[in-house]
Amino acid sequence: DADKRAKRMERVLKVQVQKRQIEEWTLTHLKQKHAEIDQADREILQSLDPSSELHGLFVDAKVKSLRRNDLARRDNLKAQDETEGRLREARRGEKGVEKRRDEARREAGSASEAKTLASNVDAFLARVPAPGGRG
């Protein structure tokens, strides 16, 4: 029973590890997207050249793009915060499952040692002659 519990905890731990890895990947993806938004803003700002004859034609479009990027950046930061929270929870859950798995392993080891000890005692007693008997 303790061995089954240890194996079950091992499977649960694998699931917890996968959940954590998914959250880590999501957070990495969101950070990359944030960097892309920042890069797009830098490119828009660099393209604003007041000395150009066409400067006034594209200012409104660039301002709208900057505003869209600002909204996207806010959404991205909110998503990053939420993902970081889920990642903390996943790590906490993983640690809890690791503890339970280790306890189950110790119990399984103790049960196995007890069975081995009982078997050795029985084998020893089987070899020892009974009192009053012939030896």
Secondary structure, DSSP 8 states (H G I E B T S, - for coil): -HHHHHHHHHHHHHHHHHHHHHHHHHHHHHHHHHHHHHHHHHHHHHH--TTSTTHHHHHHHHHHHHHHHHHHHHHHHHHHHHHHHHHHHHHHHHHHHHHHHHHHHHHHHHHHHHHHHHHHHHHHHHHS--TTS--
